[in-house]
Amino acid sequence: MTNARAAPSGNFEVRIHTAIDDIGSEWDDLMVVARAPVFYRRPFLRAFEKYPLHAVQRTAYILVHDSSGAAVAALPAYLQRGVDPMRVVTDHFPSAQGQLALFSHVWHCYDTVLPVAPGREDAARVALEALRWVATDWGARLYGLANVDAAGPLDPLLAHAGLNCADIDIGWGLSLPELNGYEHYLAALRGKPRRNLRRDLRAADRAGVTADWEHPRDADLDGFVALARATAAKFDNSDYYQPGLFQDFVLSLGGDAHCLELRLGNQLISSGLALTDDTRFHFWACGFAPTDGFSGFYLAFDQMMRRAFASGSQWIELGRRNPVFKRRYGLTPRTLRAWIAKT
């Protein structure tokens, strides 16, 4: 279904879509010129519609057009109640627990932006006004954005719009062009982390560990989910990877997803999922089993970093959590914020 309403300024038209495939190629073209991450690309959005990784009551795709009819800003939003796997509402907005809310993006996205065409930053304000309008129309008590980079361009806009902010997590990544290849990255590490990683790689090589990259259709996704759920159990968050649903979701991503599999003999000991877009390589998820003599996570990290450098990406994104390891291995921290307001 598609609805349209004129923005208050009169210089824009806002269209509210409820299915990504109701929108033509203008969405895809905008995501490319806005350099939006993979979470805003059609395969991810379509997969989440078909196989929602967490409960969603309604979905809106806000698309802002200028007076010439060109799409200049967009925002996906999800109506939900009681969904808080990262404990953002519970820990930072406790009075809002259990209330109907319209949030952007889904909780499996750690890189929330508001895609706008270059030079059309004025349209971002209109998209944000539309988010509030949709929240009110759908009966949500709250609306907002989560996992927004505090150093990005959205902070002033969201503050001016009257949303309340909380620092909720740390995201980690690394600019790749500055390092001139993976071996240069290793050489730039402090001595102990570099030695520890190379020691584990040698031990895994002696043990006969093999590493393969697979398209999702050829990967052992059941094995990945089993490992990922066991790993996430350390954070009491196994249901981040719902059996069956998660496998179907990854299959729907097609070529935007890349599956790493590390085996010792016939045993899958570590598995990771990478997502890619025009400029970023995302080390999105990982699961690993306990092993003697080396860490399955270290092996996956090594393979992911090598693949990221070889891909020509500008940036590798390693998401949230595990700050001790990520700081030790030279990754760059960025504060992630949630911005939430009442309708």
C-alpha positions in Angstrom: 0.0 0.0 0.0 1.2 3.5 -0.7 -0.1 6.8 0.7 1.0 10.3 -0.2 0.9 13.5 1.7 2.4 16.9 1.1 5.1 18.0 3.5 4.3 21.1 5.6 6.9 23.2 3.7 5.1 22.7 0.4 8.4 22.1 -1.4 8.4 18.4 -1.0 6.0 15.5 -1.3 6.2 12.6 1.1 5.0 9.1 0.1 4.6 6.4 2.7 5.0 2.9 1.4 4.4 -0.3 3.3 6.3 -2.8 1.1 9.7 -2.2 -0.4 8.7 -3.7 -3.7 6.0 -1.1 -4.1 8.9 1.3 -4.7 10.7 1.4 -8.0 14.4 1.8 -8.7 14.3 5.3 -7.3 14.9 3.8 -3.9 17.9 1.9 -5.0 19.4 4.8 -6.9 19.0 7.0 -3.8 20.7 4.5 -1.6 23.7 4.4 -4.0 24.2 8.2 -4.2 23.6 8.5 -0.4 26.2 5.8 0.2 23.7 4.1 2.5 24.8 0.9 4.2 23.6 -2.6 3.2 20.8 -2.4 5.8 19.0 0.1 3.6 19.4 -1.8 0.4 16.5 -3.7 -1.2 17.7 -7.3 -0.4 18.0 -6.6 3.3 14.7 -4.7 3.5 12.8 -7.3 1.5 14.4 -10.2 3.6 13.2 -8.5 6.8 9.7 -8.1 5.4 9.5 -11.7 4.6 11.5 -13.1 7.5 11.4 -10.6 10.3 14.2 -11.3 12.7 12.2 -9.6 15.5 8.5 -8.9 15.9 7.2 -6.0 13.8 3.5 -4.9 13.6 3.8 -2.6 10.6 6.5 -1.3 8.3 6.8 2.1 6.7 9.2 3.3 3.9 9.2 7.0 4.0 10.3 8.5 0.7 10.7 12.3 0.2 10.4 13.8 -3.3 11.4 17.3 -4.3 9.4 19.6 -6.5 10.9 18.0 -9.6 9.7 14.5 -8.5 13.2 13.2 -7.7 13.6 11.0 -4.5 15.9 13.0 -2.2 15.5 11.4 1.2 14.2 8.1 2.7 13.8 6.3 6.0 12.6 2.8 6.8 10.6 2.5 10.1 9.1 -0.3 12.1 6.1 -0.3 14.4 6.8 -2.5 17.4 6.0 -3.2 21.0 8.2 -4.7 23.7 11.1 -5.5 21.3 14.3 -4.6 23.0 17.1 -7.2 22.4 19.9 -4.7 23.0 18.1 -3.3 26.2 18.1 0.2 24.8 14.6 1.1 26.0 15.0 -0.9 29.3 18.3 0.7 30.3 18.0 4.2 28.9 14.2 5.0 28.5 12.6 2.8 31.2 9.4 4.8 31.4 8.8 3.8 27.7 8.8 0.0 28.3 5.9 -1.7 26.7 4.7 1.3 24.8 3.9 1.1 21.1 6.9 2.7 19.2 8.0 3.4 15.6 11.7 3.0 15.3 14.3 3.2 12.6 16.2 1.0 12.0 15.6 -2.7 13.0 17.7 -3.9 16.0 19.9 -6.0 13.8 21.2 -2.8 12.2 24.0 -1.1 14.1 24.5 1.6 11.5 21.4 3.8 11.4 21.5 6.8 9.0 19.0 9.0 7.2 19.8 8.6 3.5 19.7 11.9 1.6 20.8 12.8 -1.9 24.0 15.0 -2.0 23.2 18.6 -1.5 19.6 17.9 -0.4 20.2 17.8 3.4 17.1 20.0 3.8 15.0 16.9 2.9 16.2 15.1 6.0 14.1 17.4 8.2 11.0 16.5 6.1 11.7 12.8 6.5 12.0 13.2 10.2 8.7 15.1 10.3 7.1 12.3 8.3 8.4 9.7 10.8 6.6 11.6 13.6 3.5 11.9 11.5 3.4 8.1 10.7 4.0 7.3 14.4 1.0 9.5 15.4 -1.2 8.1 12.6 -0.4 4.5 13.6 -1.0 5.1 17.3 2.6 4.9 18.5 3.4 6.6 21.7 7.1 6.9 20.8 9.2 7.4 17.7 12.9 7.7 17.0 16.2 6.4 15.7 18.6 4.0 17.4 22.2 3.2 16.7 23.0 6.6 15.3 26.7 7.6 15.1 27.2 10.4 17.5 29.9 11.9 15.2 27.6 11.8 12.2 25.4 14.6 10.7 22.2 13.5 12.3 22.8 14.7 15.9 22.1 18.4 15.3 18.9 17.6 13.3 17.6 15.2 15.9 18.4 17.5 18.8 16.6 20.5 17.0 13.6 18.2 16.4 13.3 17.8 20.2 14.2 14.1 20.5 15.8 12.9 23.6 19.3 11.3 23.3 21.1 8.6 25.2 24.5 7.0 24.5 23.6 3.3 24.2 26.6 1.4 22.9 30.0 1.6 21.1 30.4 0.6 17.4 33.8 -0.5 16.1 35.3 -0.2 12.6 38.4 0.6 10.7 39.3 2.8 7.7 41.0 0.5 5.2 42.6 2.7 2.5 44.9 4.3 5.1 46.5 1.0 6.0 47.8 -0.2 2.6 46.8 -3.8 3.0 46.3 -6.5 5.7 50.0 -7.1 6.4 50.5 -3.4 7.0 47.6 -3.5 9.4 49.2 -6.4 11.3 52.6 -4.7 11.4 50.9 -1.6 12.9 49.5 -3.6 15.9 51.2 -3.6 19.3 53.5 -6.6 19.7 51.5 -8.8 22.0 48.2 -8.7 20.0 50.1 -9.3 16.8 52.0 -12.3 18.3 48.8 -13.8 19.8 47.0 -13.7 16.5 49.9 -15.2 14.6 50.3 -17.9 17.2 46.7 -18.9 16.9 47.0 -18.9 13.1 50.0 -21.2 13.3 48.3 -23.6 15.7 45.2 -23.8 13.5 47.4 -24.4 10.5 49.2 -27.3 12.3 45.9 -28.7 13.3 44.6 -28.7 9.7 41.9 -26.1 10.0 40.4 -25.1 6.6 38.7 -21.9 5.7 36.1 -21.5 2.9 33.9 -18.7 1.8 30.4 -19.7 0.5 27.4 -18.2 -1.0 24.5 -18.5 1.4 22.8 -21.2 -0.7 25.9 -23.4 -0.4 26.7 -22.7 3.3 25.9 -24.7 6.4 23.5 -22.1 7.8 22.1 -24.5 10.4 25.7 -24.9 11.7 26.1 -21.2 11.8 23.0 -20.6 13.8 23.9 -23.3 16.3 27.3 -21.8 16.9 26.0 -18.2 16.9 23.3 -19.1 19.5 25.8 -20.7 21.8 28.1 -17.7 21.5 25.3 -15.2 22.1 24.2 -17.2 25.1 27.1 -15.6 27.0 25.2 -12.3 26.6 21.8 -13.9 27.3 20.9 -13.1 23.7 20.5 -16.4 21.9 17.2 -15.4 20.3 19.0 -12.8 18.3 19.4 -15.8 16.0 16.1 -17.6 15.8 16.4 -21.1 14.3 14.9 -21.5 10.9 13.9 -17.9 10.5 17.5 -16.7 10.6 18.6 -19.2 7.9 15.7 -18.1 5.6 16.6 -14.5 6.2 20.3 -15.0 5.2 19.3 -17.0 2.1 17.1 -14.1 1.0 20.1 -11.7 1.1 21.6 -13.5 -1.9 24.9 -12.0 -3.0 24.9 -9.3 -0.3 25.8 -12.0 2.2 29.0 -14.0 2.4 29.5 -17.0 4.7 32.8 -17.9 6.2 33.2 -21.5 7.4 36.2 -22.8 9.4 36.4 -26.6 9.8 38.6 -29.0 11.8 38.2 -32.2 9.9 34.4 -32.5 9.3 33.5 -30.3 12.3 32.4 -26.7 11.8 34.3 -24.9 14.6 33.7 -21.2 13.6 31.4 -19.5 11.2 30.8 -15.9 10.3 28.5 -13.7 8.1 29.7 -10.7 6.2 27.5 -8.2 4.5 28.7 -5.9 1.8 27.6 -2.7 0.1 29.3 -0.1 -2.2 31.8 1.2 0.4 31.6 -1.1 3.5 32.5 -4.6 4.5 30.4 -5.7 7.5 31.6 -8.4 9.9 28.0 -8.8 10.9 27.8 -12.0 12.9 30.0 -14.8 14.2 29.7 -18.1 16.2 32.5 -20.3 17.3 33.0 -23.5 19.4 35.6 -23.9 22.1 38.9 -25.3 20.7 42.2 -26.3 22.3 45.2 -24.3 21.3 43.6 -21.5 19.3 40.5 -19.4 19.2 37.8 -19.8 16.5 37.0 -16.2 16.9 40.6 -15.1 16.2 40.6 -17.3 13.1 37.3 -15.7 11.8 38.6 -12.2 12.6 41.7 -12.9 10.5 39.7 -14.2 7.6 37.3 -11.3 7.7 40.0 -8.7 7.8 41.8 -10.3 4.9 38.6 -10.5 2.8 37.7 -6.9 3.7 41.1 -5.6 2.5 40.9 -7.6 -0.7 37.4 -6.4 -1.4 38.5 -2.8 -2.0 36.0 -1.5 0.6 36.7 1.8 2.3 35.6 0.7 5.7 35.2 -2.5 7.7 32.4 -2.4 10.3 32.5 -4.8 13.2 29.4 -3.8 15.0 28.9 -3.7 18.8 30.1 -5.6 21.8 33.5 -7.2 22.6 35.3 -3.9 23.3 38.4 -5.3 24.9 39.3 -7.4 21.8 38.4 -4.6 19.4 40.4 -2.0 21.2 43.4 -4.4 21.4 43.3 -4.9 17.7 43.3 -1.2 16.8 39.7 -0.7 15.8 38.2 2.7 15.9 35.3 3.3 18.5 32.3 5.4 17.7 29.5 6.2 20.2 26.1 5.0 19.1 23.1 6.9 20.3 19.3 6.4 20.5 17.1 9.4 19.9 13.5 8.9 21.1 10.5 11.3 21.6 6.9 11.0 22.4 4.4 11.7 19.7 
